[in-house]
Amino acid sequence: MLFYNEYLNKGTTGDYLVPLNVNIIQHAEFLEIIVTGTYDLRDSIDKFSYLLVPSQLTGISKVLIDYRDLSGDIQALEKIIYALEIERRYFEYLAAGGQALQVAYVGSAPQVKNYRPGLEIIKDSKIPFKLFTSIAEAHKWLCVCPLNARNSTDLKK
């Protein structure tokens, strides 16, 4: 665990050239979180909290995270560390009285394919998070009918 903490505290890209940006849109049935900018491990983990607070405040438990416009190369170890840290923070959130969430992550085909190591950790934890390349499929899995949400035709390949 020491290596994990040292790696996490070291950061992965140094100074942020283009910060990770998060835009939250509240729909009647779900929260849509659009993530853009350049990937950074620490920043990505910290921004995960951005979905916990509004979900708690609004009572909305379904979340779609659209990271198709996120740039940067993500190493295999970073994917695993991200998944472990998200798992830890999510369970801490639940233990503190937070509501259970259903989270659909939407990325490009290469982004989703490359995230398999982290996905296995999430699956083993029984956390209701799932990866998609299609917003329409994510909406279907969340059982939501979006109005004015980003559509699947702008999917980056």
DSSP file (Angstrom, degrees, kcal/mol; ACC not computed):
  #  RESIDUE AA STRUCTURE BP1 BP2  ACC     N-H-->O    O-->H-N    N-H-->O    O-->H-N    TCO  KAPPA ALPHA  PHI   PSI    X-CA   Y-CA   Z-CA
    1    1 A M     >        0   0    0      0, 0.0     4,-2.3     0, 0.0     5,-0.2   0.000 360.0 360.0 360.0 -25.4    0.0    0.0    0.0
    2    2 A L  H  >  +     0   0    0      1,-0.2     4,-2.7     2,-0.2     5,-0.2   0.927 360.0  50.1 -61.4 -45.0    3.0    2.3    0.5
    3    3 A F  H  > S+     0   0    0      1,-0.2     4,-2.8     2,-0.2     5,-0.2   0.920 109.3  52.5 -59.1 -43.6    3.8    2.2   -3.2
    4    4 A Y  H  > S+     0   0    0      1,-0.2     4,-2.5     2,-0.2    -1,-0.2   0.927 111.5  45.5 -57.5 -48.2    0.2    3.1   -4.0
    5    5 A N  H  X S+     0   0    0     -4,-2.3     4,-2.5     2,-0.2    -1,-0.2   0.899 113.3  49.4 -65.4 -40.7    0.2    6.1   -1.7
    6    6 A E  H  X S+     0   0    0     -4,-2.7     4,-1.7     2,-0.2    -2,-0.2   0.920 112.7  47.8 -63.7 -43.0    3.5    7.3   -3.0
    7    7 A Y  H  X S+     0   0    0     -4,-2.8     4,-1.1    -5,-0.2    -2,-0.2   0.917 113.7  47.1 -64.1 -43.7    2.4    7.0   -6.6
    8    8 A L  H  < S+     0   0    0     -4,-2.5     3,-0.4    -5,-0.2    -2,-0.2   0.908 114.1  46.6 -65.4 -42.8   -0.9    8.8   -5.9
    9    9 A N  H  < S+     0   0    0     -4,-2.5    -1,-0.2     1,-0.2    -2,-0.2   0.758 105.2  61.7 -73.1 -23.9    0.8   11.6   -4.0
   10   10 A K  H  < S-     0   0    0     -4,-1.7    -1,-0.2    -5,-0.2    -2,-0.2   0.826  98.5-142.4 -70.6 -31.4    3.5   12.0   -6.7
   11   11 A G     <  -     0   0    0     -4,-1.1    -1,-0.1    -3,-0.4    -2,-0.1  -0.095   6.1-118.4  82.6 167.4    1.0   12.9   -9.4
   12   12 A T  S    S+     0   0    0      2,-0.2    -1,-0.1    -4,-0.1    28,-0.0   0.671  98.6  27.2-120.0 -25.3    1.3   11.8  -13.0
   13   13 A T  S    S-     0   0    0      1,-0.4     2,-0.2     0, 0.0     4,-0.1   0.360  87.5-141.3-122.4   5.4    1.6   14.9  -15.2
   14   14 A G  S    S+     0   0    0     -4,-0.2    -1,-0.4     2,-0.1    -2,-0.2  -0.512  74.5  19.6  71.1-135.2    3.1   17.5  -12.9
   15   15 A D  S    S-     0   0    0     -2,-0.2     2,-0.6     1,-0.1     3,-0.1  -0.417  92.0-109.9 -67.0 143.3    1.7   20.9  -13.4
   16   16 A Y        -     0   0    0      1,-0.2    -1,-0.1    -2,-0.1    -2,-0.1  -0.643  31.6-176.9 -76.8 118.5   -1.7   20.9  -15.1
   17   17 A L  S    S+     0   0    0     -2,-0.6    -1,-0.2     1,-0.4    -2,-0.0   0.914  85.8  12.7 -78.2 -46.5   -1.3   22.3  -18.6
   18   18 A V  S    S-     0   0    0     -3,-0.1    20,-1.2    21,-0.1    -1,-0.4  -0.968  93.7-131.4-128.3 113.1   -5.0   22.0  -19.3
   19   19 A P        -     0   0    0      0, 0.0     2,-0.5     0, 0.0    19,-0.2  -0.170  24.7-100.4 -65.6 157.7   -7.0   21.3  -16.2
   20   20 A L        -     0   0    0     17,-0.2     2,-0.4    15,-0.0    17,-0.2  -0.684  44.0-155.8 -75.0 121.6   -9.7   18.7  -15.9
   21   21 A N  E     -A   36   0A   0     15,-3.0    15,-2.1    -2,-0.5     2,-0.4  -0.836   9.5-164.8-107.1 140.6  -13.0   20.4  -16.3
   22   22 A V  E     -A   35   0A   0     -2,-0.4     2,-0.5    13,-0.2    13,-0.2  -0.989   4.4-173.3-127.7 126.3  -16.3   19.1  -15.0
   23   23 A N  E     -A   34   0A   0     11,-2.2    11,-2.9    -2,-0.4     2,-0.5  -0.982  10.6-157.9-119.0 124.0  -19.7   20.4  -16.1
   24   24 A I  E     -A   33   0A   0     -2,-0.5     2,-0.5     9,-0.2     9,-0.2  -0.896   7.5-172.6-109.0 125.8  -22.8   19.1  -14.2
   25   25 A I  E     -A   32   0A   0      7,-3.1     7,-3.0    -2,-0.5     2,-0.6  -0.971  14.8-145.1-117.2 124.2  -26.2   19.2  -15.8
   26   26 A Q  E     -A   31   0A   0     -2,-0.5     2,-0.2     5,-0.2     5,-0.2  -0.801  19.9-179.1 -92.8 121.7  -29.2   18.3  -13.7
   27   27 A H        -     0   0    0      3,-2.6   121,-0.0    -2,-0.6    -2,-0.0  -0.643  43.5-101.3-105.4 170.0  -32.0   16.5  -15.6
   28   28 A A  S    S+     0   0    0     -2,-0.2     3,-0.1     1,-0.2    -1,-0.0   0.881 119.1  23.4 -60.1 -38.9  -35.2   15.4  -14.0
   29   29 A E  S    S+     0   0    0      1,-0.2    33,-0.4   116,-0.1     2,-0.3   0.604 128.2  11.2-106.7 -14.3  -34.1   11.8  -13.7
   30   30 A F        -     0   0    0     31,-0.1    -3,-2.6    30,-0.1     2,-0.5  -0.979  65.4-110.4-157.8 165.1  -30.3   11.9  -13.7
   31   31 A L  E     -Ab  26  63A   0     31,-2.4    33,-3.0    -2,-0.3     2,-0.6  -0.894  25.6-153.6-101.7 134.2  -27.2   14.0  -13.4
   32   32 A E  E     -Ab  25  64A   0     -7,-3.0    -7,-3.1    -2,-0.5     2,-0.6  -0.946  10.0-169.2-109.2 120.4  -25.1   14.4  -16.6
   33   33 A I  E     -Ab  24  65A   0     31,-3.5    33,-3.2    -2,-0.6     2,-0.6  -0.945   3.3-163.0-115.2 117.3  -21.4   15.1  -15.9
   34   34 A I  E     -Ab  23  66A   0    -11,-2.9   -11,-2.2    -2,-0.6     2,-0.5  -0.888   6.0-164.1-104.9 120.7  -19.3   16.1  -18.8
   35   35 A V  E     +A   22   0A   0     31,-2.8    34,-0.5    -2,-0.6     2,-0.3  -0.904  16.7 161.7-109.7 126.2  -15.5   15.8  -18.3
   36   36 A T  E     +Ab  21  69A   0    -15,-2.1   -15,-3.0    -2,-0.5     2,-0.3  -0.833  30.3  57.8-133.3 172.8  -13.1   17.6  -20.6
   37   37 A G  E    S- b   0  70A   0     32,-0.8    34,-3.0    -2,-0.3     2,-0.5  -0.744  92.0 -31.7 107.8-155.9   -9.5   18.6  -20.5
   38   38 A T  E     - b   0  71A   0    -20,-1.2    34,-0.2    -2,-0.3    -2,-0.1  -0.898  64.5-111.1-109.9 131.2   -6.3   16.5  -20.0
   39   39 A Y        +     0   0    0     32,-3.5     2,-0.3    -2,-0.5    34,-0.1  -0.307  38.0 170.7 -61.7 136.1   -6.4   13.4  -17.8
   40   40 A D     >  -     0   0    0      1,-0.1     4,-2.8    32,-0.1     5,-0.2  -0.959  31.3-137.6-144.0 131.1   -4.5   13.5  -14.5
   41   41 A L  H  > S+     0   0    0     -2,-0.3     4,-2.3     1,-0.2     5,-0.2   0.934 101.7  42.5 -56.8 -55.1   -4.8   10.8  -11.9
   42   42 A R  H  > S+     0   0    0      1,-0.2     4,-2.6     2,-0.2    -1,-0.2   0.925 116.5  48.2 -60.3 -45.2   -5.0   12.9   -8.8
   43   43 A D  H  > S+     0   0    0      1,-0.2     4,-2.6     2,-0.2    -1,-0.2   0.895 110.5  51.9 -63.4 -40.7   -7.4   15.4  -10.4
   44   44 A S  H  X S+     0   0    0     -4,-2.8     4,-0.9     2,-0.2    -1,-0.2   0.906 111.7  46.4 -62.7 -42.4   -9.6   12.6  -11.7
   45   45 A I  H >X S+     0   0    0     -4,-2.3     3,-0.7    -5,-0.2     4,-0.5   0.928 113.4  48.7 -65.8 -44.9   -9.9   11.1   -8.3
   46   46 A D  H >< S+     0   0    0     -4,-2.6     3,-1.2     1,-0.2     4,-0.2   0.898 108.5  53.9 -61.8 -40.2  -10.6   14.4   -6.6
   47   47 A K  H >< S+     0   0    0     -4,-2.6     3,-1.8     1,-0.3     4,-0.4   0.680  88.1  79.5 -71.8 -16.5  -13.3   15.3   -9.2
   48   48 A F  H XX S+     0   0    0     -4,-0.9     3,-1.7    -3,-0.7     4,-0.7   0.864  84.7  63.4 -56.3 -33.9  -15.1   12.0   -8.5
   49   49 A S  H <X S+     0   0    0     -3,-1.2     4,-1.9    -4,-0.5     3,-0.3   0.746  84.7  76.9 -61.4 -22.8  -16.5   13.8   -5.4
   50   50 A Y  H <4 S+     0   0    0     -3,-1.8    -1,-0.3     1,-0.2    -2,-0.2   0.763  96.8  44.9 -61.5 -24.5  -18.2   16.2   -7.9
   51   51 A L  H <> S+     0   0    0     -3,-1.7     4,-1.1    -4,-0.4    -1,-0.2   0.737 108.5  57.4 -89.9 -22.2  -20.8   13.6   -8.5
   52   52 A L  H  X S+     0   0    0     -4,-0.7     4,-2.1    -3,-0.3    -2,-0.2   0.928 104.8  48.3 -73.2 -45.1  -21.3   12.6   -4.9
   53   53 A V  H  X S+     0   0    0     -4,-1.9     4,-2.6     1,-0.2     5,-0.2   0.955 113.8  43.3 -65.0 -52.8  -22.2   16.1   -3.5
   54   54 A P  H  > S+     0   0    0      0, 0.0     4,-2.5     0, 0.0     6,-0.4   0.861 112.6  54.4 -64.5 -31.7  -24.9   17.0   -6.1
   55   55 A S  H  X S+     0   0    0     -4,-1.1     4,-1.8     2,-0.2     5,-0.5   0.931 111.6  44.7 -63.2 -43.8  -26.4   13.5   -6.0
   56   56 A Q  H  < S+     0   0    0     -4,-2.1    -1,-0.2     1,-0.2    -3,-0.2   0.915 115.8  46.8 -65.8 -43.6  -26.8   13.9   -2.3
   57   57 A L  H  < S+     0   0    0     -4,-2.6    -2,-0.2     1,-0.2    -1,-0.2   0.861 121.4  35.4 -68.5 -36.3  -28.2   17.4   -2.5
   58   58 A T  H  < S-     0   0    0     -4,-2.5    -1,-0.2    -5,-0.2    -2,-0.2   0.666  99.4-127.5 -92.5 -17.9  -30.7   16.7   -5.3
   59   59 A G     <  +     0   0    0     -4,-1.8     2,-0.5     1,-0.3    -3,-0.2   0.573  62.0 141.3  78.5   8.3  -31.6   13.2   -4.3
   60   60 A I        -     0   0    0     -5,-0.5    -1,-0.3    -6,-0.4    -2,-0.2  -0.753  28.3-179.1 -88.1 123.8  -30.8   12.0   -7.8
   61   61 A S        +     0   0    0     -2,-0.5    41,-2.7   -32,-0.2     2,-0.5   0.475  55.5  84.2-104.0  -3.6  -29.1    8.6   -7.7
   62   62 A K  E     - c   0 102A   0    -33,-0.4   -31,-2.4    39,-0.2     2,-0.4  -0.885  56.5-179.2-105.9 129.8  -28.5    8.1  -11.4
   63   63 A V  E     -bc  31 103A   0     39,-2.8    41,-2.9    -2,-0.5     2,-0.5  -0.986  17.6-162.8-133.7 134.3  -25.4    9.6  -12.9
   64   64 A L  E     -bc  32 104A   0    -33,-3.0   -31,-3.5    -2,-0.4     2,-0.7  -0.977   8.7-164.0-114.9 121.6  -24.0    9.7  -16.5
   65   65 A I  E     -bc  33 105A   0     39,-3.2    41,-3.4    -2,-0.5     2,-0.8  -0.922   3.3-164.6-107.7 112.6  -20.3   10.6  -16.7
   66   66 A D  E     +bc  34 106A   0    -33,-3.2   -31,-2.8    -2,-0.7     3,-0.2  -0.855  22.0 159.4-100.5 106.8  -19.4   11.6  -20.3
   67   67 A Y  E >   +     0   0A   0     39,-2.7     3,-1.6    -2,-0.8    41,-0.2   0.046  34.0 117.6-115.7  25.1  -15.6   11.6  -20.7
   68   68 A R  E 3  S+     0   0A   0     38,-0.4    -1,-0.1     1,-0.3    39,-0.1   0.791  77.5  51.0 -62.9 -28.3  -15.4   11.2  -24.5
   69   69 A D  E 3  S+b   36   0A   0    -34,-0.5   -32,-0.8    -3,-0.2     2,-0.4   0.254  82.7 115.5 -95.0  12.9  -13.7   14.6  -24.8
   70   70 A L  E <   -b   37   0A   0     -3,-1.6     2,-0.2   -34,-0.2   -32,-0.2  -0.684  49.8-162.1 -82.2 131.8  -11.0   13.8  -22.2
   71   71 A S  E     +b   38   0A   0    -34,-3.0   -32,-3.5    -2,-0.4     2,-0.1  -0.643  36.4  76.4-110.4 170.1   -7.5   13.7  -23.6
   72   72 A G  S    S-     0   0    0    -34,-0.2     2,-0.4    -2,-0.2   -32,-0.1  -0.112  74.7 -81.9 110.2 152.7   -4.2   12.2  -22.4
   73   73 A D        -     0   0    0    -34,-0.1     2,-0.5    -2,-0.1    -2,-0.1  -0.747  36.6-156.0 -92.2 132.5   -2.7    8.8  -22.1
   74   74 A I        -     0   0    0     -2,-0.4     2,-0.1   -34,-0.1    -2,-0.0  -0.943  10.9-141.1-113.6 121.5   -3.7    6.7  -19.1
   75   75 A Q     >  -     0   0    0     -2,-0.5     4,-1.7     1,-0.1     3,-0.2  -0.408  22.9-113.5 -78.3 156.1   -1.3    4.0  -18.0
   76   76 A A  H  > S+     0   0    0      1,-0.2     4,-1.8     2,-0.2     5,-0.2   0.893 116.9  52.2 -57.2 -43.8   -2.5    0.6  -16.8
   77   77 A L  H  > S+     0   0    0      1,-0.2     4,-2.7     2,-0.2    -1,-0.2   0.892 106.8  53.7 -61.8 -38.9   -1.3    1.2  -13.2
   78   78 A E  H  > S+     0   0    0      1,-0.2     4,-3.0     2,-0.2    -1,-0.2   0.877 105.6  53.8 -63.1 -37.6   -3.2    4.5  -13.1
   79   79 A K  H  X S+     0   0    0     -4,-1.7     4,-2.2     2,-0.2    -1,-0.2   0.902 111.3  45.4 -63.0 -41.3   -6.4    2.7  -14.2
   80   80 A I  H  X S+     0   0    0     -4,-1.8     4,-2.6     2,-0.2    -2,-0.2   0.927 113.9  47.9 -69.2 -44.8   -6.1    0.3  -11.3
   81   81 A I  H  X S+     0   0    0     -4,-2.7     4,-2.6     2,-0.2     5,-0.2   0.918 111.3  51.9 -61.9 -42.9   -5.2    3.0   -8.8
   82   82 A Y  H  X S+     0   0    0     -4,-3.0     4,-2.7     1,-0.2     5,-0.2   0.946 111.4  46.7 -57.8 -48.9   -8.2    5.1  -10.0
   83   83 A A  H  X S+     0   0    0     -4,-2.2     4,-2.5     1,-0.2    -2,-0.2   0.911 112.9  48.7 -62.1 -43.3  -10.6    2.2   -9.6
   84   84 A L  H  X S+     0   0    0     -4,-2.6     4,-2.2     1,-0.2    -1,-0.2   0.909 114.3  45.9 -63.3 -41.3   -9.3    1.3   -6.1
   85   85 A E  H  X S+     0   0    0     -4,-2.6     4,-2.7     2,-0.2     5,-0.2   0.890 112.8  49.2 -70.7 -39.3   -9.5    4.9   -5.0
   86   86 A I  H  X S+     0   0    0     -4,-2.7     4,-2.7    -5,-0.2     5,-0.2   0.914 110.7  51.5 -64.6 -42.4  -13.0    5.4   -6.4
   87   87 A E  H  X S+     0   0    0     -4,-2.5     4,-2.2    -5,-0.2    -2,-0.2   0.937 112.0  46.6 -57.5 -48.0  -14.1    2.2   -4.7
   88   88 A R  H  X S+     0   0    0     -4,-2.2     4,-2.1     1,-0.2    -2,-0.2   0.937 114.8  45.6 -61.8 -48.3  -12.8    3.4   -1.4
   89   89 A R  H  X S+     0   0    0     -4,-2.7     4,-2.3     1,-0.2    -1,-0.2   0.872 111.4  52.6 -65.8 -36.7  -14.4    6.9   -1.7
   90   90 A Y  H  X S+     0   0    0     -4,-2.7     4,-2.3    -5,-0.2    -1,-0.2   0.932 111.1  45.9 -65.3 -44.9  -17.7    5.5   -2.8
   91   91 A F  H  X S+     0   0    0     -4,-2.2     4,-2.4     2,-0.2    -2,-0.2   0.852 111.7  52.0 -68.8 -33.2  -17.9    3.1    0.2
   92   92 A E  H  X S+     0   0    0     -4,-2.1     4,-1.6     2,-0.2    -1,-0.2   0.915 108.9  51.6 -64.0 -42.0  -16.9    5.9    2.5
   93   93 A Y  H  <>S+     0   0    0     -4,-2.3     5,-2.6     2,-0.2    -2,-0.2   0.914 111.7  46.2 -59.4 -45.8  -19.7    8.0    1.0
   94   94 A L  H ><5S+     0   0    0     -4,-2.3     3,-1.8     1,-0.2    -1,-0.2   0.913 110.3  53.1 -64.4 -42.6  -22.2    5.2    1.6
   95   95 A A  H 3<5S+     0   0    0     -4,-2.4    -1,-0.2     1,-0.3    -2,-0.2   0.796 104.5  56.7 -63.6 -28.2  -20.9    4.7    5.2
   96   96 A A  T 3<5S-     0   0    0     -4,-1.6    -1,-0.3    -5,-0.1    -2,-0.2   0.341 133.0 -89.5 -85.2   7.2  -21.4    8.4    5.9
   97   97 A G  T < 5S+     0   0    0     -3,-1.8    -3,-0.2     1,-0.3    -2,-0.2   0.529  75.8 151.4 100.0   7.3  -25.1    8.1    4.9
   98   98 A G      < -     0   0    0     -5,-2.6    -1,-0.3    -6,-0.2     2,-0.2  -0.357  48.6-106.7 -69.6 152.5  -24.9    8.8    1.1
   99   99 A Q        -     0   0    0    -47,-0.2    -1,-0.1     1,-0.1     2,-0.1  -0.482  37.4 -98.2 -78.9 150.3  -27.4    7.3   -1.2
  100  100 A A        -     0   0    0     -2,-0.2     2,-0.3    -6,-0.1    -1,-0.1  -0.422  44.7-151.5 -65.0 141.0  -26.5    4.4   -3.4
  101  101 A L        -     0   0    0     -2,-0.1     2,-0.5    -3,-0.1   -39,-0.2  -0.811  17.3-148.6-116.4 155.4  -25.7    5.5   -7.0
  102  102 A Q  E     -c   62   0A   0    -41,-2.7   -39,-2.8    -2,-0.3     2,-0.5  -0.991  27.3-170.1-118.6 117.7  -26.0    4.0  -10.4
  103  103 A V  E     -cd  63 129A   0     25,-2.5    27,-2.2    -2,-0.5     2,-0.6  -0.943  14.4-166.8-122.2 124.3  -23.2    5.4  -12.6
  104  104 A A  E     -cd  64 130A   0    -41,-2.9   -39,-3.2    -2,-0.5     2,-0.5  -0.942   9.3-158.8-106.8 119.5  -22.7    5.1  -16.3
  105  105 A Y  E     -cd  65 131A   0     25,-3.0    27,-2.4    -2,-0.6     2,-0.5  -0.853   7.3-162.8 -94.8 130.8  -19.3    6.1  -17.7
  106  106 A V  E     +cd  66 132A   0    -41,-3.4   -39,-2.7    -2,-0.5   -38,-0.4  -0.966  21.9 150.7-119.6 120.4  -19.4    7.0  -21.4
  107  107 A G        -     0   0    0     25,-2.6   -39,-0.2    -2,-0.5   -38,-0.0  -0.802  49.2 -79.5-134.2 176.5  -16.1    7.1  -23.3
  108  108 A S     >  -     0   0    0     -2,-0.3     4,-2.7   -41,-0.2     5,-0.3  -0.313  53.0 -99.7 -70.5 164.5  -14.8    6.5  -26.8
  109  109 A A  H  > S+     0   0    0     47,-0.5     4,-2.6     1,-0.2     5,-0.2   0.911 124.6  47.0 -55.7 -46.0  -14.2    2.9  -27.8
  110  110 A P  H  > S+     0   0    0      0, 0.0     4,-2.3     0, 0.0    -1,-0.2   0.899 112.0  51.2 -64.3 -37.8  -10.4    3.1  -27.1
  111  111 A Q  H  > S+     0   0    0      2,-0.2     4,-0.6     1,-0.2    -2,-0.2   0.938 114.4  42.6 -62.8 -46.1  -11.0    4.8  -23.7
  112  112 A V  H >< S+     0   0    0     -4,-2.7     3,-1.0     1,-0.2    -1,-0.2   0.919 113.9  51.0 -67.8 -43.5  -13.4    2.1  -22.7
  113  113 A K  H >< S+     0   0    0     -4,-2.6     3,-1.2    -5,-0.3    -1,-0.2   0.904 110.1  50.2 -60.1 -42.1  -11.3   -0.8  -24.0
  114  114 A N  H 3< S+     0   0    0     -4,-2.3    -1,-0.3     1,-0.2    -2,-0.2   0.575  99.7  66.0 -75.4  -8.8   -8.2    0.5  -22.2
  115  115 A Y  T XX  +     0   0    0     -3,-1.0     4,-2.0    -4,-0.6     3,-0.7   0.396  65.5 110.4 -93.3   4.9  -10.0    0.8  -18.9
  116  116 A R  H <> S+     0   0    0     -3,-1.2     4,-2.0     1,-0.2    -1,-0.2   0.824  71.4  57.4 -51.0 -40.8  -10.6   -3.0  -18.5
  117  117 A P  H 3> S+     0   0    0      0, 0.0     4,-1.0     0, 0.0    -1,-0.2   0.930 111.9  41.8 -59.3 -43.1   -8.2   -3.5  -15.6
  118  118 A G  H <> S+     0   0    0     -3,-0.7     4,-1.9     1,-0.2     3,-0.2   0.858 109.4  59.4 -69.7 -34.9  -10.0   -0.9  -13.5
  119  119 A L  H  X S+     0   0    0     -4,-2.0     4,-2.8     1,-0.2    -1,-0.2   0.876  99.6  56.8 -62.1 -37.9  -13.4   -2.3  -14.6
  120  120 A E  H  X S+     0   0    0     -4,-2.0     4,-2.2     1,-0.2    -1,-0.2   0.881 106.2  50.3 -62.1 -37.5  -12.6   -5.7  -13.1
  121  121 A I  H  X S+     0   0    0     -4,-1.0     4,-1.3    -3,-0.2    -1,-0.2   0.926 111.3  47.9 -64.9 -45.0  -12.0   -4.1   -9.7
  122  122 A I  H  X>S+     0   0    0     -4,-1.9     5,-1.5     1,-0.2     4,-0.6   0.914 111.0  51.1 -62.8 -43.2  -15.3   -2.3   -9.9
  123  123 A K  H ><5S+     0   0    0     -4,-2.8     3,-1.3     1,-0.2    -1,-0.2   0.921 108.1  52.2 -60.0 -44.4  -17.1   -5.5  -10.9
  124  124 A D  H 3<5S+     0   0    0     -4,-2.2    -1,-0.2     1,-0.3    -2,-0.2   0.785 107.0  54.0 -63.3 -26.9  -15.6   -7.4   -8.0
  125  125 A S  H 3<5S-     0   0    0     -4,-1.3    -1,-0.3    -3,-0.3    -2,-0.2   0.570 105.3-129.2 -83.2  -9.8  -16.8   -4.7   -5.6
  126  126 A K  T <<5 +     0   0    0     -3,-1.3    -3,-0.2    -4,-0.6    -2,-0.1   0.783  51.2 158.3  63.3  28.2  -20.4   -5.0   -6.9
  127  127 A I      < -     0   0    0     -5,-1.5     2,-2.5     1,-0.1    -1,-0.2  -0.690  50.3-121.4 -80.6 133.7  -20.5   -1.2   -7.4
  128  128 A P        +     0   0    0      0, 0.0   -25,-2.5     0, 0.0     2,-0.4  -0.345  69.6 124.7 -78.2  64.1  -23.3   -0.3   -9.8
  129  129 A F  E     -d  103   0A   0     -2,-2.5     2,-0.3   -27,-0.2   -25,-0.2  -0.957  35.0-179.4-119.2 139.7  -20.9    1.5  -12.3
  130  130 A K  E     -d  104   0A   0    -27,-2.2   -25,-3.0    -2,-0.4     2,-0.3  -0.995  21.2-129.8-143.1 148.2  -20.7    0.5  -16.0
  131  131 A L  E     +d  105   0A   0     -2,-0.3     2,-0.3   -27,-0.2   -25,-0.2  -0.765  28.4 173.9 -99.1 141.2  -18.8    1.6  -19.0
  132  132 A F  E     -d  106   0A   0    -27,-2.4   -25,-2.6    -2,-0.3     3,-0.1  -0.953  33.9-158.9-139.8 158.1  -20.3    2.4  -22.4
  133  133 A T  S    S+     0   0    0     -2,-0.3     2,-0.5   -27,-0.2   -24,-0.1   0.426  85.3  64.4-107.9  -7.8  -19.4    3.8  -25.8
  134  134 A S     >  -     0   0    0      1,-0.1     4,-2.0   -26,-0.1     5,-0.1  -0.966  64.1-156.4-121.1 126.1  -22.9    4.9  -26.6
  135  135 A I  H  > S+     0   0    0     -2,-0.5     4,-2.9     1,-0.2     5,-0.2   0.896  98.8  57.7 -64.1 -38.5  -24.9    7.5  -24.7
  136  136 A A  H  > S+     0   0    0      1,-0.2     4,-2.1     2,-0.2    -1,-0.2   0.907 107.7  46.6 -58.9 -42.0  -28.1    5.9  -25.8
  137  137 A E  H  > S+     0   0    0      2,-0.2     4,-2.5     1,-0.2    -1,-0.2   0.877 111.2  51.9 -68.0 -37.0  -27.0    2.6  -24.3
  138  138 A A  H  X S+     0   0    0     -4,-2.0     4,-2.3     2,-0.2    -2,-0.2   0.925 109.6  49.2 -64.4 -43.7  -26.0    4.3  -21.1
  139  139 A H  H  X>S+     0   0    0     -4,-2.9     5,-2.2     1,-0.2     4,-0.9   0.914 111.1  50.7 -59.5 -42.4  -29.4    6.0  -20.9
  140  140 A K  H ><5S+     0   0    0     -4,-2.1     3,-0.6    -5,-0.2    -2,-0.2   0.927 110.7  47.7 -61.9 -45.5  -31.1    2.7  -21.4
  141  141 A W  H 3<5S+     0   0    0     -4,-2.5    -1,-0.2     1,-0.2    -2,-0.2   0.868 113.9  47.2 -64.3 -37.0  -29.1    1.0  -18.6
  142  142 A L  H 3<5S-     0   0    0     -4,-2.3    -1,-0.2    -5,-0.2    -2,-0.2   0.623 108.3-129.7 -77.0 -12.8  -29.9    4.0  -16.3
  143  143 A C  T <<5 +     0   0    0     -4,-0.9     2,-0.3    -3,-0.6    -3,-0.2   0.937  60.4 137.8  60.7  48.9  -33.6    3.7  -17.3
  144  144 A V      < -     0   0    0     -5,-2.2    -1,-0.2    -6,-0.1    -2,-0.1  -0.905  52.3-144.5-124.7 153.7  -33.8    7.4  -18.1
  145  145 A C        -     0   0    0     -2,-0.3     2,-0.2    -3,-0.1  -116,-0.1  -0.905  28.9-148.1-115.8  99.0  -35.4    9.4  -20.9
  146  146 A P        -     0   0    0      0, 0.0     2,-0.5     0, 0.0    -7,-0.0  -0.423  13.2-166.1 -76.6 140.2  -33.1   12.4  -21.5
  147  147 A L  S    S-     0   0    0     -2,-0.2  -119,-0.1     1,-0.1     3,-0.1  -0.996  80.4  -5.4-118.7 125.9  -34.3   15.7  -22.7
  148  148 A N  S    S+     0   0    0     -2,-0.5     2,-0.2     1,-0.2    -1,-0.1   0.690  96.7 140.3  64.8  20.7  -31.6   18.1  -24.0
  149  149 A A        -     0   0    0      1,-0.1    -1,-0.2  -124,-0.0     2,-0.1  -0.541  66.7 -84.8 -85.7 160.3  -28.8   15.7  -23.0
  150  150 A R        -     0   0    0     -2,-0.2     2,-0.1    -3,-0.1    -1,-0.1  -0.401  53.8-132.6 -60.5 139.3  -25.8   15.2  -25.3
  151  151 A N    >   -     0   0    0      1,-0.1     3,-1.0    -3,-0.1    -1,-0.1  -0.461  13.9-111.9 -98.1 171.4  -26.7   12.6  -27.9
  152  152 A S  G >  S+     0   0    0      1,-0.2     3,-1.2    -2,-0.1    -1,-0.1   0.562 102.3  79.5 -78.2  -7.7  -24.9    9.5  -29.1
  153  153 A T  G 3  S+     0   0    0      1,-0.3    -1,-0.2   -19,-0.1    -3,-0.0   0.676  85.9  59.8 -75.3 -14.5  -24.2   11.0  -32.6
  154  154 A D  G <  S+     0   0    0     -3,-1.0    -1,-0.3     2,-0.1    -2,-0.1   0.208  75.0 142.1 -95.8  17.9  -21.3   13.1  -31.4
  155  155 A L    <   -     0   0    0     -3,-1.2     2,-0.4     1,-0.1    -3,-0.0  -0.364  47.1-136.5 -62.5 129.7  -19.4   10.0  -30.2
  156  156 A K              0   0    0      1,-0.1   -47,-0.5    -2,-0.1    -1,-0.1  -0.712 360.0 360.0 -87.2 137.5  -15.7   10.3  -30.8
  157  157 A K              0   0    0     -2,-0.4    -1,-0.1   -49,-0.2    -2,-0.1   0.410 360.0 360.0 -96.8 360.0  -14.0    7.2  -32.2
